[in-house]
Amino acid sequence: MKQEKLISIRQLCDHYQIEMSFFEALQEEGLLRMTYASNNYFLEQDAMHRAEKIIRIHKELNINVEGIDVVFNLLQKVDNLQQEMLQMQNKLNLYEGESFFS
């Protein structure tokens, strides 16, 4: 893991004005995975979009870590249902395109 692809949790705390305990709670819930190196915790750059989404939900909607976990689980279920619906629509289009009287 390269150092330039890691973002310091301390910097995130300062930038977003959030306590370190918030990020620790996110890690305990499995919502974010932090890396420990050089006496500091880091977040991989690839996880920044998710972290920012979590921070917005927390700050703008005043939702705690447990609530954020529920929101992300529901969003995942919605995504799964949308994919399933798309697959069913594709199958239906395939069957509607076939002629059973040929």
Beta strands, then each sheet from edge to edge (+ up, - down):
strand 1: 6-8
strand 2: 34-37
strand 3: 40-44
sheet 1: 1+ 3- 2+
end
